[in-house]
């Protein structure tokens, strides 16, 4: 995957996580900053939380592959690896 394409895809995934997080922040919080159990049981909260979790997992999985792809393409690492085999 080309670096620019992968970076653009990562940016889109990050925007989705941010949007889902903003929706979760709109729900009322108690004095400690936690969402009460009553709110957590509402269908609206459950849908927003599921959206956030899906977006986060998608981003996390993408970043794992993205990081490995970047590591493989970095010339410095290839040079270091060749020096270790000498």
C-alpha positions as CSV (number, residue, x, y, z in Angstrom):
1,X,0.0,0.0,0.0
2,X,1.4,3.4,-0.9
3,X,2.3,5.5,2.0
4,X,0.1,8.5,1.0
5,X,-2.9,6.3,0.5
6,X,-2.4,4.5,3.8
7,X,-1.9,7.8,5.6
8,X,-5.1,9.2,4.0
9,X,-7.0,6.1,5.1
10,X,-5.6,6.4,8.6
11,X,-6.8,10.0,8.8
12,X,-10.3,9.0,7.8
13,X,-10.3,6.3,10.5
14,X,-9.1,8.8,13.0
15,X,-11.8,11.2,12.1
16,X,-14.4,8.5,12.6
17,X,-13.0,7.7,16.1
18,X,-13.1,11.4,16.9
19,X,-16.7,11.8,15.7
20,X,-17.8,8.8,17.7
21,X,-16.0,10.0,20.8
22,X,-17.7,13.4,20.5
23,X,-21.1,11.8,20.4
24,X,-20.2,9.8,23.6
25,X,-19.2,13.0,25.3
26,X,-22.7,14.5,24.8
27,X,-24.2,12.0,27.3
28,X,-24.5,13.3,30.9
29,X,-21.7,12.5,33.3
30,X,-21.8,12.4,37.1
31,X,-19.5,14.3,39.4
32,X,-16.6,11.9,38.9
33,X,-16.9,12.2,35.1
34,X,-18.4,8.8,34.6
35,X,-21.6,8.0,32.7
36,X,-24.3,6.6,35.0
37,X,-25.6,3.1,34.7
38,X,-29.1,4.4,33.8
39,X,-27.7,6.3,30.8
40,X,-25.5,3.3,29.8
41,X,-28.7,1.2,29.5
42,X,-30.3,3.5,26.9
43,X,-30.4,2.3,23.3
44,X,-28.9,5.7,22.2
45,X,-25.8,5.3,24.4
46,X,-25.4,1.6,23.5
47,X,-25.5,2.5,19.8
48,X,-23.0,5.4,20.3
49,X,-20.7,3.2,22.4
50,X,-20.8,0.3,19.8
51,X,-20.0,2.8,17.0
52,X,-17.0,4.1,19.0
53,X,-15.7,0.6,19.8
54,X,-16.0,-0.5,16.2
55,X,-14.2,2.6,15.0
56,X,-11.4,2.3,17.6
57,X,-10.8,-1.4,16.8
58,X,-10.7,-0.7,13.1
59,X,-8.2,2.1,13.6
60,X,-6.1,-0.1,16.0
61,X,-6.0,-3.0,13.5
62,X,-5.1,-0.7,10.6
63,X,-2.3,1.0,12.6
64,X,-0.8,-2.4,13.4
65,X,-0.5,-3.2,9.7
66,X,0.4,0.3,8.8
67,X,3.3,0.3,11.3
68,X,4.6,-3.0,10.0
69,X,4.4,-1.8,6.4
70,X,6.4,1.4,7.3
71,X,9.0,-0.6,9.1
72,X,9.5,-2.9,6.1
73,X,9.9,0.0,3.8
74,X,12.3,2.1,5.9
75,X,15.8,2.0,4.3
76,X,17.5,2.5,7.6
77,X,16.1,-0.7,9.1
78,X,17.2,-2.6,6.0
79,X,20.7,-1.2,6.3
80,X,20.8,-2.1,10.0
81,X,19.6,-5.6,9.2
82,X,22.3,-6.0,6.6
83,X,25.0,-4.9,9.1
84,X,23.8,-7.4,11.6
85,X,24.3,-10.2,9.2
86,X,27.9,-9.4,8.5
